[in-house]
């Protein structure tokens, strides 16, 4: 793709890289197609001289031009790029990168010049046999010695590590055929024309950032506008300014980003924007909430945002990225269904005046997939209107997990009770109704209480509405096992508490629990208030509920305050009133039981 564009229109801009500060948004660097090709060829020459075909090379570059040319240079050299965050910052991120390196068996690391010394020092201590290469120095070298080789479509293109556990990272094996097929599905399903402008801020080591923001503009011969995630998180309006100022037509983000824009961009600032040319505001990477879609459309109507521009979607790394999406021809499809039956895995439309919930469609399934809804226990295929696990097969489905044959067999080669298959088991719950796919949650995160399926995102959303101190914070709802094997609901909620003393915090905790129990209809007897940023998220902003449950069970959270029922306190706080302090977490009874 890149070579073809470089030959036909060498001077056209391929990428613009942006940064923002108090004075506004600025382009810091641009790469033409010819520069992109030359830099990638320079890196390919260095890699071919030091690596063997098929070797894995870690891309530990911050979002920006060095990552882009490193990724393409690795493909040029027929080595396998492994996108990853920088091994800097908190210990959790370092542990994650270490886990990825070990899993992938990388032989070299490409990083940018600014972080080169730090990354080299880190490698000397953690992986002394792995070489460290500067992307800038490699790109600046001559690529004249590099010659393109024929690409086998079934050959491994890159490893995409999912946001799973640090100790057991899963590298999805994406082939060249997967890559091209899925980019084509994205273009066809949304109707994105050749030459369109694509932009975003998602990290390139996340599947939506890599495929939907970085590679899509190359596939369609357009122009990419890229900014760092930190720029968006500091000033969400910068994302919208980029779309306005640079006529970006296609820009994806997770559900939480649209919520954040509503909360952090004032009505006056919204009215000063022009979002009328934003054709595809793709919302994916986590369950799409009706309130989010409604509030975003209403808040930015003054900016000219069209309701049909908001496109709920569904996908995952295991399918390269895209599975389904609303094409942006009409407003998102929202179904009003019976709330009680929904909790019993039935999707039953209901009329006004009855107890109901509003569920957002993720669009029709693309023509590139055979999708089945399957009972995850009996493996029986379910009819339309029944909620079950989403199973998929098609040319976008990846080859499996690197070095994990047993898990690959379980997840990528599943068969239904009737023997149909092989299918990818997604672990996601969903339902088909009138040609639309509705994604309802993750199997491992659903709270099963008294025969009801309670979705954690419902509890988390209600908690934010309970008090202004909770409004801007993330939450993680889960259950823990207590005496007799019963389950008790816990909510870990970020809170801004500067104006609240200890007594007021405890009163607030009790009030939130009472409000949640009334609105959700299940007892929420435990709440842990934590500082902003303490709730773990994936690289795309998805709440890591399983990891948060583990931290709670191990008493490894540092609460601002917590209110626990007596059974939970006995099981997970071995001495009454014991609190975790920053100097070192207490080992809970649960952790002691697990360690023997």
C-alpha positions as CSV (number, residue, x, y, z in Angstrom):
1,X,0.0,0.0,0.0
2,X,2.6,2.5,1.1
3,X,4.9,1.9,-1.9
4,X,2.1,2.3,-4.3
5,X,1.0,5.6,-2.8
6,X,4.7,6.8,-2.7
7,X,5.1,6.1,-6.4
8,X,1.9,7.6,-7.5
9,X,1.7,10.7,-5.3
10,X,5.0,11.0,-3.4
11,X,4.6,14.6,-2.1
12,X,1.1,14.2,-0.7
13,X,0.9,14.1,3.1
14,X,0.3,10.7,4.7
15,X,0.3,11.7,8.3
16,X,0.1,14.9,10.4
17,X,1.1,14.6,14.1
18,X,-0.5,17.0,16.5
19,X,0.1,18.3,20.0
20,X,-1.9,20.6,22.2
21,X,-1.2,23.1,25.0
22,X,-2.9,26.1,26.5
23,X,-2.4,28.1,23.3
24,X,-4.2,25.5,21.1
25,X,-3.6,22.6,18.8
26,X,-0.5,22.5,16.6
27,X,0.9,20.2,13.9
28,X,4.4,19.2,15.1
29,X,5.4,17.1,12.1
30,X,4.2,15.8,8.8
31,X,5.3,12.8,6.7
32,X,4.6,12.6,3.0
33,X,4.1,9.2,1.4
34,X,7.6,9.3,-0.1
35,X,9.1,10.2,3.3
36,X,7.1,7.5,5.0
37,X,8.4,4.9,2.4
38,X,12.0,6.1,2.7
39,X,12.0,6.0,6.5
40,X,10.4,2.6,6.6
41,X,12.9,1.3,4.1
42,X,15.8,2.7,6.2
43,X,14.5,0.8,9.3
44,X,13.9,-2.3,7.1
45,X,17.6,-2.2,6.0
46,X,18.8,-2.1,9.7
47,X,16.4,-4.9,10.7
48,X,17.3,-7.2,7.8
49,X,21.0,-6.8,8.7
50,X,20.4,-7.8,12.3
51,X,17.3,-10.0,12.4
52,X,16.0,-13.1,10.7
53,X,12.7,-13.2,8.8
54,X,9.9,-13.9,11.3
55,X,11.8,-12.6,14.4
56,X,9.7,-10.5,16.8
57,X,10.7,-6.9,17.4
58,X,9.1,-4.9,20.2
59,X,8.0,-1.4,19.3
60,X,8.4,0.5,22.5
61,X,7.8,4.0,21.0
62,X,5.4,6.7,22.2
63,X,2.6,7.4,19.9
64,X,4.0,9.5,17.0
65,X,6.1,9.3,13.8
66,X,8.7,6.9,15.2
67,X,6.0,4.3,16.0
68,X,4.5,4.6,12.5
69,X,7.7,4.2,10.6
70,X,8.9,1.4,13.0
71,X,5.8,-0.6,12.4
72,X,6.0,-0.2,8.6
73,X,9.7,-0.8,8.6
74,X,9.2,-4.1,10.4
75,X,6.7,-5.2,7.8
76,X,9.1,-4.2,5.1
77,X,11.8,-6.3,6.7
78,X,9.6,-9.4,7.1
79,X,10.0,-9.3,10.8
80,X,7.0,-9.3,13.2
81,X,6.3,-6.0,15.0
82,X,5.0,-6.3,18.5
83,X,3.4,-3.0,19.6
84,X,3.7,-2.2,23.3
85,X,3.7,0.8,25.6
86,X,7.0,2.3,26.8
87,X,8.4,0.4,29.8
88,X,8.4,3.5,31.9
89,X,6.1,5.0,34.5
90,X,4.4,2.7,37.0
91,X,5.5,-0.8,37.9
92,X,2.4,-2.3,36.5
93,X,3.2,-1.0,33.0
94,X,6.8,-2.3,33.3
95,X,5.5,-5.7,34.3
96,X,3.1,-5.7,31.4
97,X,5.9,-4.9,28.9
98,X,8.1,-7.5,30.5
99,X,5.3,-10.1,30.1
100,X,4.9,-9.2,26.4
101,X,8.6,-9.5,25.8
102,X,8.8,-12.9,27.4
103,X,5.7,-14.2,25.7
104,X,6.7,-13.0,22.2
105,X,10.4,-14.0,22.5
106,X,11.5,-10.7,21.1
107,X,15.1,-10.4,19.7
108,X,15.2,-6.5,19.5
109,X,13.4,-3.4,20.7
110,X,12.9,-0.3,18.5
111,X,12.4,2.9,20.5
112,X,12.7,6.6,19.8
113,X,15.8,8.7,20.4
114,X,14.4,10.5,23.4
115,X,13.8,7.3,25.4
116,X,16.7,5.3,23.9
117,X,19.0,5.5,27.0
118,X,16.2,4.6,29.4
119,X,15.0,1.7,27.4
120,X,18.5,0.4,26.8
121,X,19.2,0.6,30.6
122,X,15.9,-1.2,31.3
123,X,16.8,-4.0,28.8
124,X,20.2,-4.4,30.4
125,X,18.5,-5.3,33.7
126,X,15.5,-7.3,32.4
127,X,16.6,-8.8,29.0
128,X,20.3,-8.4,28.5
129,X,20.3,-10.5,25.3
130,X,17.9,-8.2,23.5
131,X,19.3,-5.5,21.4
132,X,18.0,-1.9,21.5
133,X,17.7,0.1,18.2
134,X,17.0,3.8,17.7
135,X,14.1,4.2,15.2
136,X,15.3,7.7,14.3
137,X,18.8,6.6,13.5
138,X,17.6,3.6,11.5
139,X,15.1,5.7,9.6
140,X,17.7,8.3,8.7
141,X,19.9,5.7,7.1
142,X,19.8,4.8,3.4
143,X,17.1,2.4,2.4
144,X,18.5,2.0,-1.1
145,X,19.7,-1.5,-0.3
146,X,16.3,-2.7,0.6
147,X,14.2,-4.4,-2.0
148,X,10.6,-5.5,-1.5
149,X,9.9,-9.2,-1.3
150,X,6.8,-11.1,-2.2
151,X,4.4,-11.3,0.8
152,X,2.7,-14.5,1.7
153,X,-0.9,-13.5,2.7
154,X,-0.9,-16.2,5.3
155,X,2.3,-15.1,6.9
156,X,2.2,-13.5,10.3
157,X,2.1,-9.7,10.0
158,X,2.1,-8.6,13.7
159,X,1.3,-9.6,17.2
160,X,-1.5,-7.7,18.9
161,X,-1.4,-8.1,22.7
162,X,-4.8,-7.9,24.4
163,X,-5.5,-6.1,27.7
164,X,-5.5,-9.3,29.7
165,X,-3.5,-10.2,32.8
166,X,0.1,-9.0,33.3
167,X,1.2,-12.5,34.2
168,X,-0.4,-14.2,31.2
169,X,-0.4,-11.8,28.2
170,X,-2.1,-13.0,25.0
171,X,-0.6,-12.1,21.7
172,X,-3.1,-12.4,18.9
173,X,-1.5,-13.6,15.7
174,X,-2.7,-11.4,12.8
175,X,-1.7,-12.4,9.3
176,X,-1.3,-10.1,6.3
177,X,-4.5,-11.6,4.9
178,X,-6.4,-10.7,8.1
179,X,-5.0,-7.2,8.0
180,X,-6.1,-6.4,4.4
181,X,-9.5,-8.2,4.8
182,X,-10.4,-6.3,7.9
183,X,-9.4,-2.9,6.6
184,X,-11.5,-3.6,3.6
185,X,-14.5,-4.6,5.8
186,X,-14.1,-1.3,7.7
187,X,-14.1,0.7,4.4
188,X,-17.1,-1.2,2.9
189,X,-19.2,-1.4,6.0
190,X,-19.0,2.4,6.7
191,X,-18.8,3.5,3.1
192,X,-15.6,5.4,3.7
193,X,-14.4,6.8,0.3
194,X,-10.8,6.6,-0.9
195,X,-8.8,9.6,0.2
196,X,-10.9,10.4,3.3
197,X,-9.3,12.0,6.3
198,X,-8.9,9.8,9.4
199,X,-7.9,10.9,12.9
200,X,-7.7,10.0,16.5
201,X,-5.8,9.8,19.8
202,X,-6.0,6.1,20.7
203,X,-2.6,4.4,21.5
204,X,-1.2,2.5,18.5
205,X,-0.6,-0.6,20.6
206,X,-4.4,-0.9,21.0
207,X,-6.3,-2.6,18.1
208,X,-8.7,0.3,17.5
209,X,-5.8,2.8,17.5
210,X,-3.6,0.6,15.2
211,X,-6.2,-0.5,12.7
212,X,-8.9,2.2,12.9
213,X,-6.7,5.3,13.1
214,X,-3.1,4.5,12.0
215,X,-3.5,1.9,9.2
216,X,-6.9,2.8,7.7
217,X,-5.7,6.1,6.1
218,X,-2.9,4.1,4.3
219,X,-5.4,1.6,3.1
220,X,-7.8,4.2,1.6
221,X,-5.0,6.5,0.4
222,X,-6.1,9.3,2.7
223,X,-4.4,11.4,5.4
224,X,-4.1,10.5,9.1
225,X,-4.2,13.0,11.9
226,X,-2.7,11.6,15.1
227,X,-2.4,12.9,18.6
228,X,-1.2,11.3,21.8
229,X,-3.7,9.8,24.3
230,X,-2.3,12.2,27.0
231,X,-3.3,15.2,24.9
232,X,-6.9,14.0,24.8
233,X,-7.1,13.0,28.4
234,X,-5.8,16.4,29.5
235,X,-8.0,18.4,27.2
236,X,-10.8,16.3,25.5
237,X,-11.8,19.3,23.4
238,X,-8.5,18.9,21.5
239,X,-9.8,15.8,19.9
240,X,-12.9,17.7,18.6
241,X,-10.8,20.7,17.6
242,X,-8.7,18.3,15.4
243,X,-11.8,17.0,13.7
244,X,-13.1,20.5,13.2
245,X,-9.8,22.2,12.1
246,X,-8.6,19.4,9.8
247,X,-11.9,18.2,8.3
248,X,-11.5,14.7,9.8
249,X,-14.4,12.4,8.5
250,X,-13.6,9.2,10.4
251,X,-12.5,9.1,14.0
252,X,-13.1,6.2,16.5
253,X,-13.0,6.2,20.3
254,X,-14.4,4.1,23.2
255,X,-17.7,4.9,24.9
256,X,-16.0,6.6,27.9
257,X,-14.4,9.2,25.6
258,X,-17.8,10.5,24.4
259,X,-18.9,10.7,28.1
260,X,-15.8,12.6,28.9
261,X,-16.3,15.1,26.2
262,X,-19.9,15.8,27.4
263,X,-18.6,16.4,31.0
264,X,-15.4,18.4,30.1
265,X,-16.4,20.5,27.1
266,X,-18.6,23.4,28.0
267,X,-21.7,24.3,26.1
268,X,-20.0,27.5,25.0
269,X,-16.9,25.7,23.7
270,X,-19.1,23.1,22.0
271,X,-21.1,25.8,20.1
272,X,-17.8,27.3,18.8
273,X,-16.9,24.0,17.1
274,X,-18.0,22.8,13.6
275,X,-18.5,19.0,13.7
276,X,-20.8,18.9,10.6
277,X,-18.2,17.2,8.5
278,X,-17.6,14.4,11.0
279,X,-19.2,11.6,9.1
280,X,-18.3,8.6,11.3
281,X,-18.0,9.1,15.1
282,X,-17.3,5.4,15.7
283,X,-18.1,4.3,19.3
284,X,-16.6,0.9,20.2
285,X,-14.1,-1.1,22.3
286,X,-16.6,-1.4,25.2
287,X,-20.4,-1.7,25.5
288,X,-22.1,1.4,24.0
289,X,-24.5,3.1,26.4
290,X,-27.7,4.7,25.2
291,X,-27.3,7.6,27.6
292,X,-23.8,8.3,26.2
293,X,-25.1,8.4,22.6
294,X,-28.1,10.6,23.5
295,X,-26.1,13.0,25.7
296,X,-23.3,13.4,23.1
297,X,-25.7,14.1,20.2
298,X,-27.6,16.6,22.3
299,X,-24.5,18.3,23.7
300,X,-22.8,18.8,20.3
301,X,-25.9,19.6,18.3
302,X,-24.9,23.2,18.4
303,X,-21.7,22.2,16.7
304,X,-23.6,20.8,13.8
305,X,-23.1,17.2,14.8
306,X,-25.6,15.0,13.0
307,X,-27.3,12.2,15.0
308,X,-26.5,9.7,12.3
309,X,-22.8,10.4,12.6
310,X,-22.5,8.5,15.9
311,X,-21.8,4.9,14.9
312,X,-21.9,2.2,17.6
313,X,-19.6,-0.7,16.7
314,X,-18.2,-4.0,17.9
315,X,-14.9,-5.7,17.4
316,X,-11.8,-7.1,19.1
317,X,-8.2,-7.9,18.5
318,X,-9.1,-11.6,17.8
319,X,-11.0,-10.5,14.7
320,X,-8.2,-8.1,13.8
321,X,-10.6,-5.3,14.8
322,X,-13.9,-4.8,13.2
323,X,-17.0,-7.1,13.4
324,X,-20.0,-4.8,13.1
325,X,-21.0,-1.2,13.0
326,X,-23.8,1.2,12.3
327,X,-22.9,2.7,8.9
328,X,-23.9,6.3,9.7
329,X,-26.8,6.5,7.4
330,X,-29.4,7.0,10.2
331,X,-29.4,7.5,13.9
332,X,-28.2,4.6,16.0
333,X,-30.8,1.9,16.5
334,X,-32.0,1.7,20.1
335,X,-34.4,-1.1,21.2
336,X,-36.7,-0.8,24.2
337,X,-36.9,-4.2,25.8
338,X,-38.5,-5.8,28.9
339,X,-36.1,-5.3,31.8
340,X,-37.0,-8.4,33.7
341,X,-36.8,-10.7,30.7
342,X,-33.5,-9.1,29.7
343,X,-32.0,-10.3,33.0
344,X,-33.2,-13.8,32.1
345,X,-31.3,-13.7,28.8
346,X,-34.4,-12.8,26.7
347,X,-34.5,-9.8,24.4
348,X,-38.2,-8.9,24.3
349,X,-39.3,-5.5,22.8
350,X,-41.9,-3.7,25.0
351,X,-44.1,-0.7,24.7
352,X,-44.1,2.6,26.6
353,X,-45.1,2.6,30.2
354,X,-43.7,-0.8,31.0
355,X,-40.5,-1.4,33.0
356,X,-37.9,-1.4,30.3
357,X,-34.3,-0.8,29.4
358,X,-32.9,0.8,26.3
359,X,-30.2,-1.2,24.4
360,X,-28.0,0.2,21.6
361,X,-27.4,-1.8,18.5
362,X,-23.8,-2.3,17.3
363,X,-25.1,-2.3,13.8
364,X,-25.6,-5.2,11.3
365,X,-22.9,-7.8,11.2
366,X,-20.6,-7.3,8.2
367,X,-20.7,-9.7,5.3
368,X,-17.2,-10.9,6.2
369,X,-18.4,-13.0,9.2
370,X,-20.5,-16.0,10.0
371,X,-22.0,-15.1,13.4
372,X,-23.8,-17.5,15.7
373,X,-25.3,-16.8,19.2
374,X,-24.5,-19.9,21.4
375,X,-25.4,-21.0,24.9
376,X,-21.9,-20.9,26.5
377,X,-22.7,-23.9,28.7
378,X,-24.7,-26.3,26.5
379,X,-23.0,-25.0,23.2
380,X,-26.5,-25.1,21.6
381,X,-27.2,-22.5,18.9
382,X,-29.8,-19.9,20.0
383,X,-32.5,-18.3,18.0
384,X,-32.8,-14.6,17.3
385,X,-34.0,-12.8,20.5
386,X,-32.0,-15.1,22.9
387,X,-29.0,-13.7,24.6
388,X,-25.9,-15.9,24.5
389,X,-22.2,-15.9,23.6
390,X,-21.1,-14.4,20.3
391,X,-19.2,-16.9,18.1
392,X,-17.6,-15.9,14.8
393,X,-15.7,-17.2,11.8
394,X,-14.4,-15.6,8.7
395,X,-11.2,-14.4,7.0
396,X,-10.7,-11.6,9.6
397,X,-10.4,-14.0,12.5
398,X,-6.8,-14.3,13.6
399,X,-4.8,-17.5,13.7
400,X,-4.8,-17.8,17.5
401,X,-2.7,-16.8,20.5
402,X,1.1,-16.8,20.1
403,X,2.7,-19.7,22.0
404,X,-0.7,-20.8,23.6
405,X,-1.9,-23.8,21.7
406,X,-4.3,-25.0,24.4
407,X,-6.0,-21.6,24.7
408,X,-6.0,-21.2,20.9
409,X,-7.8,-24.6,20.6
410,X,-10.4,-23.6,23.2
411,X,-11.1,-20.1,21.9
412,X,-10.4,-20.2,18.1
413,X,-11.5,-23.8,17.2
414,X,-14.8,-24.1,19.1
415,X,-17.6,-26.2,17.8
416,X,-21.3,-26.1,18.6
417,X,-23.2,-29.0,20.0
418,X,-24.2,-30.0,16.5
419,X,-20.6,-30.0,15.4
420,X,-20.6,-26.8,13.3
421,X,-17.3,-24.9,13.3
422,X,-14.6,-24.0,13.9
423,X,-15.6,-20.7,15.5
424,X,-14.0,-18.0,17.6
425,X,-15.5,-17.9,21.1
426,X,-15.5,-14.2,21.9
427,X,-16.4,-14.3,25.6
428,X,-19.0,-11.6,24.8
429,X,-22.7,-11.8,25.4
430,X,-25.0,-10.6,22.7
431,X,-28.2,-11.1,20.7
432,X,-29.5,-10.7,17.2
433,X,-32.7,-8.9,16.6
434,X,-34.1,-7.8,13.2
435,X,-30.7,-8.0,11.5
436,X,-28.9,-6.0,14.2
437,X,-26.3,-7.2,16.7
438,X,-26.7,-6.0,20.3
439,X,-23.7,-6.6,22.6
440,X,-24.7,-6.8,26.2
441,X,-21.5,-7.6,28.2
442,X,-18.7,-9.9,29.1
443,X,-19.5,-13.4,30.3
444,X,-16.9,-13.3,33.1
445,X,-18.1,-9.9,34.3
446,X,-21.8,-10.5,34.5
447,X,-23.1,-10.6,38.1
448,X,-25.5,-13.5,38.6
449,X,-27.7,-12.6,41.7
450,X,-30.8,-14.5,42.7
451,X,-31.2,-15.8,39.1
452,X,-30.8,-12.4,37.5
453,X,-28.0,-11.3,35.2
454,X,-26.9,-7.9,36.4
455,X,-24.5,-6.0,34.1
456,X,-21.7,-4.2,36.0
457,X,-21.8,-1.2,33.7
458,X,-25.4,-0.5,34.8
459,X,-24.3,-0.3,38.5
460,X,-21.3,1.9,37.5
461,X,-23.5,4.3,35.5
462,X,-26.0,4.6,38.3
463,X,-23.2,5.3,40.8
464,X,-22.0,8.3,38.8
465,X,-25.5,9.7,38.9
466,X,-25.8,9.4,42.7
467,X,-23.7,12.4,43.7
468,X,-21.5,15.1,42.0
469,X,-18.4,13.7,43.8
470,X,-18.8,10.5,41.8
471,X,-19.8,12.1,38.5
472,X,-16.4,12.3,36.8
473,X,-14.9,9.1,38.2
474,X,-14.7,5.6,36.9
475,X,-16.2,2.7,38.8
476,X,-15.7,-1.1,38.8
477,X,-18.6,-3.4,40.0
478,X,-18.0,-7.0,40.7
479,X,-19.0,-9.8,43.2
480,X,-16.9,-11.6,45.8
481,X,-17.6,-14.9,47.5
482,X,-18.5,-14.9,51.2
483,X,-19.5,-17.4,53.8
484,X,-21.4,-20.4,52.4
485,X,-20.5,-19.6,48.8
486,X,-22.9,-16.7,48.3
487,X,-22.0,-13.6,46.3
488,X,-21.9,-10.0,47.6
489,X,-21.7,-7.0,45.3
490,X,-18.7,-4.6,45.6
491,X,-18.3,-1.2,43.9
492,X,-15.0,0.5,43.7
493,X,-15.7,4.1,42.8
494,X,-13.3,7.0,42.1
495,X,-14.3,10.1,44.0
496,X,-13.3,13.7,44.3
497,X,-13.5,14.2,48.1
498,X,-11.5,17.4,48.9
499,X,-14.6,19.1,50.5
500,X,-15.7,16.0,52.5
501,X,-14.4,14.9,55.9
502,X,-14.4,11.3,57.1
503,X,-17.9,11.4,58.5
504,X,-19.3,13.0,55.3
505,X,-17.5,10.4,53.2
506,X,-19.1,7.5,55.2
507,X,-22.5,9.2,54.9
508,X,-22.0,9.5,51.2
509,X,-20.9,5.9,50.9
510,X,-24.1,4.7,52.7
511,X,-26.2,7.0,50.6
512,X,-24.8,5.8,47.3
513,X,-25.2,2.1,48.4
514,X,-28.9,2.8,49.3
515,X,-29.5,4.7,46.1
516,X,-27.9,1.9,44.0
517,X,-29.9,-0.8,45.8
518,X,-33.1,1.0,45.1
519,X,-32.4,1.8,41.4
520,X,-30.8,-1.5,40.4
521,X,-33.0,-3.7,42.5
522,X,-30.2,-5.7,44.1
523,X,-28.4,-5.1,47.4
524,X,-25.1,-3.2,46.9
525,X,-23.7,-3.7,50.4
526,X,-20.0,-2.8,49.8
527,X,-18.4,0.4,48.5
528,X,-14.8,1.4,48.3
529,X,-14.0,5.1,47.5
530,X,-10.6,5.6,45.8
531,X,-8.7,8.5,44.4
532,X,-9.2,9.5,40.7
533,X,-7.2,7.3,38.5
534,X,-7.1,4.3,40.8
535,X,-9.6,2.2,38.8
536,X,-7.5,0.2,36.3
537,X,-8.3,0.7,32.7
538,X,-7.0,-1.0,29.5
539,X,-5.1,1.0,26.9
540,X,-8.5,1.9,25.3
541,X,-10.0,3.0,28.6
542,X,-12.0,-0.1,29.3
543,X,-12.5,-0.7,33.0
544,X,-10.5,-3.8,34.2
545,X,-13.1,-5.3,36.5
546,X,-11.5,-8.7,37.0
547,X,-8.2,-7.0,37.9
548,X,-10.0,-4.7,40.3
549,X,-11.7,-7.6,42.0
550,X,-8.3,-9.2,42.5
551,X,-6.9,-6.0,44.0
552,X,-9.9,-5.9,46.4
553,X,-9.5,-9.5,47.4
554,X,-5.8,-9.0,48.1
555,X,-6.4,-5.8,50.1
556,X,-4.1,-4.0,47.6
557,X,-6.3,-0.9,47.2
558,X,-5.7,2.3,49.0
559,X,-9.2,3.5,49.9
560,X,-10.2,7.0,50.7
561,X,-12.9,5.2,52.8
562,X,-14.8,1.9,52.5
563,X,-18.0,0.6,53.8
564,X,-18.2,-3.2,53.9
565,X,-20.8,-5.6,55.2
566,X,-19.8,-7.9,58.0
567,X,-19.5,-11.0,55.9
568,X,-17.2,-9.3,53.4
569,X,-15.1,-7.7,56.1
570,X,-14.5,-11.1,57.8
571,X,-13.5,-12.7,54.6
572,X,-11.3,-10.0,53.1
573,X,-10.2,-7.8,55.9
574,X,-8.8,-10.2,58.5
575,X,-8.7,-7.6,61.3
576,X,-11.6,-5.2,61.8
577,X,-10.8,-1.7,60.6
578,X,-7.5,-2.7,58.9
579,X,-6.7,-0.3,56.0
580,X,-4.2,-0.6,53.2
581,X,-1.5,2.1,53.4
582,X,0.7,3.2,50.5
583,X,3.8,1.8,52.1
584,X,2.7,-1.8,51.6
585,X,-0.5,-3.8,51.1
586,X,-1.9,-6.0,53.8
587,X,-2.2,-9.7,52.8
588,X,-5.8,-10.6,53.2
589,X,-7.3,-13.8,54.3
590,X,-8.4,-14.5,50.7
591,X,-4.8,-14.0,49.4
592,X,-3.5,-16.3,52.1
593,X,-6.0,-19.0,51.2
594,X,-5.0,-18.8,47.5
595,X,-1.3,-19.0,48.3
596,X,-1.8,-22.0,50.6
